[in-house]
């Protein structure tokens, strides 16, 4: 998942899980971003403010070093209406369902899926797993990415409609009006 300005700034909301320490039964994590984290996230996302950001994840180990992460990310975002320029707030609720795999395995599966699509056209194969970088899955970054992907880039206040001023064209205002005038003048002589 990519986000605006990815790589240029540190992740503002961090909640790392060390894959080797995930119990066989899995684990559950409830996250809530602090005011400072929300402020940094808002700056990174280019929105007026993030009033709340919560995430609930279930992290379950699978065979082959894979990890399945499911959950729900909720947030309240303060933006500016693109029509009225009034401040507005919107609720976001985004489901997360991702498989993670060790980096080499994730690359291998991504290559296999890409090759399969080249040979047979679009396939029904699921997306390749996300890579596990350094033995850690950062649930805070995952929640931030899910939240950013759900933000409406053109928010509108309820009922706001962009209206352009429509004027009827002047019948005398067209490309050949000058020629018509010369023609009429010549006829009148």
KEPA-366442 format. One record per residue (C-alpha): x, y, z; residue number from 1. Coordinates in nm, 3 decimals. Layout:
% KEPA-366442
+---------+---------+---------+-----+
:      c1 :      c2 :      c3 : num :
+---------+---------+---------+-----+
:       X :       Y :       Z : NUM :
...
+---------+---------+---------+-----+
This chain:
% KEPA-366442
+---------+---------+---------+-----+
:      c1 :      c2 :      c3 : num :
+---------+---------+---------+-----+
:   0.000 :   0.000 :   0.000 :   1 :
:   0.138 :   0.337 :  -0.086 :   2 :
:   0.048 :   0.669 :   0.060 :   3 :
:   0.111 :   1.033 :  -0.013 :   4 :
:   0.472 :   1.130 :   0.064 :   5 :
:   0.557 :   0.769 :   0.156 :   6 :
:   0.921 :   0.737 :   0.248 :   7 :
:   0.978 :   1.109 :   0.299 :   8 :
:   0.853 :   1.114 :   0.656 :   9 :
:   0.854 :   0.861 :   0.939 :  10 :
:   0.537 :   0.666 :   1.010 :  11 :
:   0.343 :   0.873 :   1.263 :  12 :
:   0.141 :   0.582 :   1.406 :  13 :
:   0.351 :   0.281 :   1.499 :  14 :
:   0.239 :  -0.045 :   1.656 :  15 :
:   0.496 :  -0.310 :   1.562 :  16 :
:   0.428 :  -0.680 :   1.615 :  17 :
:   0.726 :  -0.915 :   1.613 :  18 :
:   0.619 :  -1.210 :   1.398 :  19 :
:   0.831 :  -1.462 :   1.597 :  20 :
:   0.641 :  -1.367 :   1.914 :  21 :
:   0.288 :  -1.421 :   1.777 :  22 :
:   0.134 :  -1.714 :   1.968 :  23 :
:  -0.001 :  -2.011 :   1.768 :  24 :
:  -0.356 :  -1.910 :   1.862 :  25 :
:  -0.291 :  -1.560 :   1.725 :  26 :
:  -0.341 :  -1.231 :   1.901 :  27 :
:  -0.584 :  -0.941 :   1.910 :  28 :
:  -0.478 :  -0.575 :   1.918 :  29 :
:  -0.688 :  -0.264 :   1.983 :  30 :
:  -0.513 :   0.057 :   1.878 :  31 :
:  -0.598 :   0.422 :   1.924 :  32 :
:  -0.385 :   0.702 :   1.781 :  33 :
:  -0.276 :   0.975 :   2.022 :  34 :
:  -0.342 :   1.343 :   1.953 :  35 :
:   0.020 :   1.390 :   1.836 :  36 :
:  -0.003 :   1.085 :   1.608 :  37 :
:  -0.333 :   1.209 :   1.461 :  38 :
:  -0.186 :   1.555 :   1.399 :  39 :
:   0.115 :   1.405 :   1.217 :  40 :
:  -0.115 :   1.174 :   1.017 :  41 :
:  -0.336 :   1.468 :   0.914 :  42 :
:  -0.031 :   1.660 :   0.789 :  43 :
:   0.087 :   1.355 :   0.595 :  44 :
:  -0.260 :   1.292 :   0.445 :  45 :
:  -0.316 :   1.659 :   0.361 :  46 :
:  -0.640 :   1.690 :   0.557 :  47 :
:  -0.744 :   1.959 :   0.806 :  48 :
:  -0.747 :   1.719 :   1.102 :  49 :
:  -0.796 :   1.361 :   1.211 :  50 :
:  -1.031 :   1.376 :   1.507 :  51 :
:  -1.008 :   1.006 :   1.591 :  52 :
:  -0.835 :   0.693 :   1.463 :  53 :
:  -0.901 :   0.346 :   1.604 :  54 :
:  -0.806 :   0.001 :   1.479 :  55 :
:  -0.895 :  -0.350 :   1.585 :  56 :
:  -0.683 :  -0.634 :   1.444 :  57 :
:  -0.663 :  -1.010 :   1.469 :  58 :
:  -0.318 :  -1.143 :   1.380 :  59 :
:  -0.300 :  -1.518 :   1.308 :  60 :
:   0.010 :  -1.714 :   1.206 :  61 :
:  -0.026 :  -1.947 :   0.906 :  62 :
:   0.198 :  -2.211 :   0.751 :  63 :
:   0.517 :  -2.114 :   0.571 :  64 :
:   0.586 :  -1.813 :   0.793 :  65 :
:   0.278 :  -1.632 :   0.667 :  66 :
:   0.059 :  -1.415 :   0.887 :  67 :
:  -0.307 :  -1.329 :   0.824 :  68 :
:  -0.421 :  -0.989 :   0.952 :  69 :
:  -0.791 :  -0.900 :   0.960 :  70 :
:  -0.964 :  -0.612 :   1.126 :  71 :
:  -1.141 :  -0.283 :   1.111 :  72 :
:  -1.007 :   0.073 :   1.101 :  73 :
:  -1.233 :   0.361 :   1.203 :  74 :
:  -1.168 :   0.731 :   1.196 :  75 :
:  -1.326 :   1.075 :   1.197 :  76 :
:  -1.168 :   1.312 :   0.947 :  77 :
:  -1.196 :   1.692 :   0.935 :  78 :
:  -1.174 :   1.828 :   0.583 :  79 :
:  -1.283 :   2.131 :   0.380 :  80 :
:  -1.577 :   2.107 :   0.138 :  81 :
:  -1.452 :   2.150 :  -0.219 :  82 :
:  -1.769 :   2.340 :  -0.313 :  83 :
:  -1.850 :   2.567 :  -0.017 :  84 :
:  -1.507 :   2.571 :   0.154 :  85 :
:  -1.690 :   2.503 :   0.483 :  86 :
:  -1.529 :   2.270 :   0.737 :  87 :
:  -1.687 :   1.923 :   0.730 :  88 :
:  -1.632 :   1.595 :   0.912 :  89 :
:  -1.665 :   1.246 :   0.775 :  90 :
:  -1.667 :   0.900 :   0.930 :  91 :
:  -1.443 :   0.632 :   0.785 :  92 :
:  -1.477 :   0.261 :   0.841 :  93 :
:  -1.243 :   0.038 :   0.643 :  94 :
:  -1.205 :  -0.340 :   0.666 :  95 :
:  -0.859 :  -0.493 :   0.648 :  96 :
:  -0.789 :  -0.847 :   0.526 :  97 :
:  -0.425 :  -0.901 :   0.429 :  98 :
:  -0.183 :  -1.188 :   0.414 :  99 :
:   0.181 :  -1.124 :   0.499 : 100 :
:   0.473 :  -1.350 :   0.404 : 101 :
:   0.850 :  -1.340 :   0.446 : 102 :
:   1.002 :  -1.096 :   0.193 : 103 :
:   1.152 :  -1.362 :  -0.038 : 104 :
:   0.825 :  -1.560 :  -0.042 : 105 :
:   0.619 :  -1.245 :  -0.108 : 106 :
:   0.846 :  -1.154 :  -0.404 : 107 :
:   0.829 :  -1.509 :  -0.543 : 108 :
:   0.447 :  -1.518 :  -0.522 : 109 :
:   0.417 :  -1.172 :  -0.677 : 110 :
:   0.635 :  -1.288 :  -0.969 : 111 :
:   0.429 :  -1.605 :  -1.014 : 112 :
:   0.103 :  -1.411 :  -1.016 : 113 :
:   0.245 :  -1.159 :  -1.265 : 114 :
:   0.371 :  -1.439 :  -1.493 : 115 :
:   0.033 :  -1.615 :  -1.476 : 116 :
:  -0.149 :  -1.300 :  -1.581 : 117 :
:   0.087 :  -1.246 :  -1.875 : 118 :
:   0.034 :  -1.601 :  -2.008 : 119 :
:  -0.339 :  -1.646 :  -1.959 : 120 :
:  -0.476 :  -1.296 :  -1.923 : 121 :
:  -0.632 :  -1.182 :  -1.595 : 122 :
:  -0.642 :  -1.466 :  -1.346 : 123 :
:  -0.859 :  -1.531 :  -1.045 : 124 :
:  -0.551 :  -1.545 :  -0.819 : 125 :
:  -0.565 :  -1.325 :  -0.511 : 126 :
:  -0.323 :  -1.038 :  -0.459 : 127 :
:   0.026 :  -1.144 :  -0.356 : 128 :
:   0.100 :  -1.126 :   0.015 : 129 :
:   0.255 :  -0.816 :   0.168 : 130 :
:   0.621 :  -0.864 :   0.265 : 131 :
:   0.718 :  -0.901 :   0.631 : 132 :
:   1.005 :  -0.652 :   0.665 : 133 :
:   1.263 :  -0.729 :   0.931 : 134 :
:   1.040 :  -0.985 :   1.103 : 135 :
:   0.790 :  -0.713 :   1.200 : 136 :
:   0.438 :  -0.622 :   1.092 : 137 :
:   0.355 :  -0.263 :   1.184 : 138 :
:  -0.018 :  -0.253 :   1.263 : 139 :
:  -0.006 :   0.125 :   1.309 : 140 :
:   0.122 :   0.172 :   0.955 : 141 :
:  -0.134 :  -0.077 :   0.828 : 142 :
:  -0.412 :   0.118 :   1.002 : 143 :
:  -0.277 :   0.450 :   0.870 : 144 :
:  -0.265 :   0.318 :   0.513 : 145 :
:  -0.622 :   0.182 :   0.536 : 146 :
:  -0.742 :   0.517 :   0.674 : 147 :
:  -0.562 :   0.717 :   0.403 : 148 :
:  -0.703 :   0.499 :   0.125 : 149 :
:  -1.057 :   0.563 :   0.251 : 150 :
:  -1.028 :   0.945 :   0.267 : 151 :
:  -1.244 :   1.118 :   0.005 : 152 :
:  -1.008 :   1.339 :  -0.199 : 153 :
:  -1.300 :   1.570 :  -0.296 : 154 :
:  -1.522 :   1.596 :   0.011 : 155 :
:  -1.855 :   1.775 :  -0.022 : 156 :
:  -2.085 :   1.912 :   0.241 : 157 :
:  -2.418 :   1.733 :   0.228 : 158 :
:  -2.638 :   1.900 :  -0.034 : 159 :
:  -2.355 :   2.112 :  -0.175 : 160 :
:  -2.368 :   2.130 :  -0.553 : 161 :
:  -2.110 :   2.287 :  -0.776 : 162 :
:  -2.295 :   2.520 :  -1.011 : 163 :
:  -2.141 :   2.700 :  -1.301 : 164 :
:  -2.297 :   3.017 :  -1.436 : 165 :
:  -2.466 :   2.935 :  -1.763 : 166 :
:  -2.545 :   3.223 :  -1.999 : 167 :
:  -2.726 :   3.199 :  -2.329 : 168 :
:  -2.496 :   3.271 :  -2.622 : 169 :
:  -2.540 :   3.606 :  -2.792 : 170 :
:  -2.657 :   3.535 :  -3.148 : 171 :
:  -2.435 :   3.819 :  -3.272 : 172 :
:  -2.128 :   3.676 :  -3.091 : 173 :
:  -1.992 :   3.401 :  -3.314 : 174 :
:  -1.680 :   3.358 :  -3.528 : 175 :
:  -1.849 :   3.477 :  -3.847 : 176 :
:  -2.024 :   3.782 :  -3.696 : 177 :
:  -1.770 :   4.020 :  -3.854 : 178 :
:  -1.814 :   3.860 :  -4.197 : 179 :
:  -2.191 :   3.880 :  -4.159 : 180 :
:  -2.166 :   4.249 :  -4.070 : 181 :
:  -1.948 :   4.316 :  -4.377 : 182 :
:  -2.191 :   4.120 :  -4.596 : 183 :
:  -2.489 :   4.312 :  -4.459 : 184 :
:  -2.304 :   4.642 :  -4.508 : 185 :
:  -2.220 :   4.552 :  -4.867 : 186 :
:  -2.585 :   4.459 :  -4.938 : 187 :
:  -2.699 :   4.794 :  -4.798 : 188 :
:  -2.482 :   4.995 :  -5.044 : 189 :
+---------+---------+---------+-----+
